[in-house]
Amino acid sequence: MTLWNAVLLAAIGCVALKGIGYLVPASVLEAPRPARITDLLTVALLAALVAVQALASGQHVVLDARVPAVLVAAGLLRLRQSFLVVVIAAAAVAALLRLVGWAV
């Protein structure tokens, strides 16, 4: 199987899955359990994306300046700071740590 065959197969699968989603009755999706699972799944996927972007470099786990930057961002979000402040603070932490040589 070539790469393009895999891409086309995945695209067809996505379209089919989306089409099947339209066939599910609204009463099933509005029930408490599916609604809660959907909310938690969104958070879990976002957390996994942040973890992969912060800790991975290729196929390896790397602890570099991104980890403290993410921790600072999480702390500021916990303190309910604005998103702009969070982004600027995290970028500043990563930049300062890289400036002093703590980067891979």
C-alpha positions in Angstrom: 0.0 0.0 0.0 1.4 3.3 -1.0 1.2 6.5 1.0 -1.4 8.0 -1.3 -3.6 4.8 -0.9 -3.4 5.2 2.8 -4.3 8.9 2.7 -7.3 8.2 0.4 -8.4 5.3 2.6 -8.2 7.5 5.7 -10.2 10.3 3.9 -12.9 7.9 2.8 -13.1 6.5 6.4 -13.4 10.1 7.8 -16.2 11.0 5.4 -18.0 7.7 6.1 -17.7 8.3 9.9 -19.0 11.8 9.5 -22.0 10.6 7.4 -22.8 7.9 10.0 -22.7 10.7 12.7 -25.6 12.5 10.9 -27.7 9.3 11.2 -27.5 9.2 15.0 -30.7 10.6 16.5 -30.4 13.8 18.5 -32.0 12.1 21.6 -29.1 9.7 21.8 -26.5 12.5 21.7 -28.3 14.7 24.2 -28.5 12.0 26.9 -26.3 12.7 29.9 -23.7 9.9 29.5 -22.8 10.7 25.8 -22.7 14.4 26.5 -20.3 13.9 29.5 -18.1 11.5 27.5 -17.9 14.0 24.6 -16.9 16.8 27.0 -14.2 14.6 28.7 -12.9 13.3 25.4 -12.3 16.9 24.2 -10.3 17.7 27.3 -8.3 14.4 27.0 -7.4 14.9 23.4 -6.3 18.5 24.1 -4.2 17.3 27.0 -2.6 14.6 24.9 -1.8 17.2 22.2 -0.1 19.5 24.7 1.9 16.6 26.2 3.1 15.4 22.8 4.1 18.9 21.7 5.8 19.7 25.0 7.6 16.5 25.6 8.4 14.9 22.2 11.1 15.4 19.8 10.8 12.9 17.0 10.5 9.5 18.6 12.1 10.5 21.9 10.9 12.1 25.1 12.9 15.3 25.7 12.9 17.5 28.8 13.9 21.0 27.6 12.8 24.6 27.9 9.2 23.7 26.7 8.4 21.9 29.9 8.9 24.8 32.4 7.1 27.1 29.8 4.1 24.8 29.8 4.1 24.6 33.6 4.2 28.4 33.8 1.3 28.6 31.3 -0.7 26.1 33.3 -0.1 28.0 36.5 -1.2 31.3 35.0 -4.3 29.7 33.5 -5.0 28.3 37.0 -4.8 31.9 38.3 -7.2 32.9 35.5 -4.9 35.2 33.7 -5.7 36.4 30.2 -4.6 34.2 27.3 -2.3 36.9 25.9 -0.5 37.1 29.3 -0.2 33.3 29.4 1.3 33.1 25.9 3.8 35.9 26.5 4.9 34.6 29.9 5.4 31.0 28.5 7.3 32.3 25.5 9.5 34.5 27.8 10.3 31.6 30.1 11.2 29.3 27.2 13.3 32.1 25.6 15.2 32.9 28.8 15.9 29.2 29.5 17.2 28.8 26.0 19.3 31.9 26.3 21.1 30.5 29.4 21.7 27.3 27.5 18.9 24.9 28.7 17.8 23.7 25.3 18.3 20.5 23.3 
